[in-house]
Amino acid sequence: MAALAAARTSVLDRVAAAAVRARRDPATVALLAVSKTVPPERLRAAVAAGLTLLGENRVQELAQKAPLVPGATWHLVGHLQGNKARRAVELCTAVHSVDSVGLAARLDRLVGEGMGPVPGPLSVYLEVNVDDDPAKSGFRPRSLAEALPAIAVLPRLRLEGLMTIGRLGDSAEPARATFVALRRLSDRLRTVQPRLGAGLSMGMSDDFEVAVEEGATIVRVGRALFGERPSR
Ligand SMILES: *Cc1c(COP(=O)(O)O)cnc(C)c1O
């Protein structure tokens, strides 16, 4: 637990420094600890160390771990297939990877059936494939503008904002353009669709400081907290 507490402090310090550089209040940036491949024993220690907001990218792994890690709140960050949506709604308080109108409508319907861990709307982020990268899922910026009206009318979703995955590179800088583009897209879309929140889910271990400088409100950090993952 001491090692996880130290890792948490180090990441939070880096988040705070990046926020200050951008003249932002560090308290406006949440830390989501992405815990894929990390076993439940270690996640209990993470919760004890203050990392209570955990993110998984696969519903099946989340479902296996959640009962073994009391005190955690779970977000889903990975691509969600329609047939796993029910389980996701049962376990998560937020889904960062909503990438189609159909998935949004399905989540809305499931929340209406009272499936969620907490009453009330489900928090969602709309995933945007800002760079048009064929390897990534998410809305293309233009198709999001077209899809947004149909999503904004879904009453049981809280549209927290937008999510993206930065461009991979040798440094964090290649991701900066992606993060700036997501922020500008959010600014643009919110002038026409006030139900879209100002949240920006962006930044991972290699680029979270740049993401905070460019406006991230929640960073999704795995390896910088838990260490390198075993290759699957
Ligand atoms: C794994 C993952 C992360 C965390 O990645 P790290 O590089 O370990 O910080 C963030 N977001 C998504 C969608 C992920 O799948």
The ligand as an SDF file (V2000), in Angstrom:
LIG
                    3D

 15 15  0  0  0  0  0  0  0  0999 V2000
   -5.3890    1.2340  -20.5770 C   0  0  0  0  0  0  0  0  0  0  0  0
   -6.1340    2.4920  -20.8080 C   0  0  0  0  0  0  0  0  0  0  0  0
   -5.7640    3.6730  -20.1640 C   0  0  0  0  0  0  0  0  0  0  0  0
   -4.5700    3.7770  -19.2350 C   0  0  0  0  0  0  0  0  0  0  0  0
   -3.3900    3.6070  -19.9650 O   0  0  0  0  0  0  0  0  0  0  0  0
   -1.9440    3.8000  -19.2810 P   0  0  0  0  0  0  0  0  0  0  0  0
   -1.0590    4.0220  -20.4290 O   0  0  0  0  0  0  0  0  0  0  0  0
   -1.6780    2.5410  -18.5320 O   0  0  0  0  0  0  0  0  0  0  0  0
   -2.0380    4.9610  -18.3730 O   0  0  0  0  0  0  0  0  0  0  0  0
   -6.5250    4.8100  -20.4070 C   0  0  0  0  0  0  0  0  0  0  0  0
   -7.5850    4.7870  -21.2420 N   0  0  0  0  0  0  0  0  0  0  0  0
   -7.9620    3.6590  -21.8890 C   0  0  0  0  0  0  0  0  0  0  0  0
   -9.1380    3.7200  -22.7930 C   0  0  0  0  0  0  0  0  0  0  0  0
   -7.2620    2.4810  -21.6820 C   0  0  0  0  0  0  0  0  0  0  0  0
   -7.6340    1.3710  -22.3310 O   0  0  0  0  0  0  0  0  0  0  0  0
  1  2  1  0
  2  3  1  0
  2 14  2  0
  3  4  1  0
  3 10  2  0
  4  5  1  0
  5  6  1  0
  6  7  2  0
  6  8  1  0
  6  9  1  0
 10 11  1  0
 11 12  2  0
 12 13  1  0
 12 14  1  0
 14 15  1  0
M  END
$$$$
